[in-house]
Amino acid sequence: MSTTQLEGVTVATQASVYFDGKCVSHSLTMADGSKKSVGVVLPATLVFGTAAPEIMECVAGSCEYQLPGSTEWMTSSAGQTFHVPGNTQFQIRVSTVYHYICHYG
């Protein structure tokens, strides 16, 4: 089941725009101090870097992703998550708009 609403958050009103507008997100700080971001990835194949471990939650659309050390493309659609280790890179391939929540830490 996809997260449909987040309660008790502070939202950064200025969006972070990456890859010439192919990824747009907003940073959130939860009431407990934890960090998340919510955004969309438009159709593209991109390489993202991570500092901390991330859990990518698909709330709408879908994507294919390739984790570090793997040659296999996996699919994530609404209600599904995938885990990305910290201090690494992963590839994401989107053919429709992918709506996500990124849970850090």
C-alpha positions in Angstrom: 0.0 0.0 0.0 1.3 3.4 -0.9 1.6 6.3 1.5 -1.0 8.8 0.6 -0.4 11.5 3.2 2.4 12.5 5.6 1.4 14.3 8.8 3.4 16.7 11.0 6.0 17.8 8.5 8.0 20.9 7.6 8.3 21.3 3.8 11.1 23.1 2.0 9.2 25.3 -0.4 11.9 25.6 -3.0 12.1 22.4 -5.1 15.4 20.6 -5.8 15.6 20.2 -9.6 18.0 17.6 -11.1 18.9 16.3 -14.5 17.6 19.4 -16.4 14.2 19.0 -14.8 13.8 15.3 -15.2 13.7 14.9 -11.4 12.0 17.4 -9.1 11.6 16.9 -5.3 10.9 18.7 -2.1 12.7 18.1 1.2 10.6 17.2 4.3 11.6 17.2 7.9 9.3 15.0 10.0 8.2 15.8 13.6 10.8 13.3 14.9 13.6 15.1 13.0 13.9 12.4 10.3 14.3 13.4 6.7 12.4 12.5 3.5 11.9 13.9 0.1 8.8 13.6 -2.2 9.0 14.1 -5.9 8.6 12.9 -9.4 11.0 11.5 -12.1 9.9 12.2 -15.7 10.7 9.7 -18.5 14.5 9.2 -18.6 17.3 6.9 -17.6 19.3 8.5 -14.8 22.1 7.7 -12.3 21.6 8.8 -8.7 24.2 9.0 -6.0 23.4 8.3 -2.3 25.1 9.6 0.8 22.9 7.7 3.4 20.9 4.5 2.8 17.6 5.2 1.1 14.3 3.5 0.8 12.5 4.5 -2.4 8.7 4.2 -2.1 6.6 4.3 -5.3 3.3 6.1 -4.7 2.2 6.3 -8.4 3.6 5.3 -11.8 6.5 2.9 -12.0 10.2 2.6 -12.6 12.9 0.1 -13.3 16.0 0.3 -11.2 19.4 -1.3 -11.1 21.2 -1.5 -7.8 25.0 -1.3 -7.4 26.8 -4.5 -8.3 23.8 -5.9 -10.2 23.2 -6.1 -13.9 19.5 -7.0 -13.4 16.8 -4.3 -13.9 14.0 -4.7 -11.3 10.5 -3.0 -11.4 8.9 -0.9 -8.7 5.3 0.2 -9.0 2.7 1.8 -6.7 2.9 0.4 -3.2 6.3 -1.1 -3.6 9.7 -0.1 -2.2 13.4 -0.8 -2.9 16.4 -0.2 -0.7 19.6 1.5 -1.8 22.8 1.4 0.2 24.5 4.6 1.3 27.6 6.0 -0.4 26.8 4.4 -3.8 25.0 4.9 -7.0 21.9 3.3 -8.6 20.3 3.6 -12.0 16.6 4.4 -12.6 14.7 4.0 -15.8 11.3 5.7 -16.1 8.9 5.5 -19.1 5.9 7.2 -17.4 6.0 9.7 -14.5 7.3 8.0 -11.3 6.0 9.6 -8.1 8.1 8.7 -5.0 8.9 9.2 -1.4 12.5 8.8 -0.5 13.0 7.7 3.2 16.6 8.5 4.3 18.6 6.7 7.0 
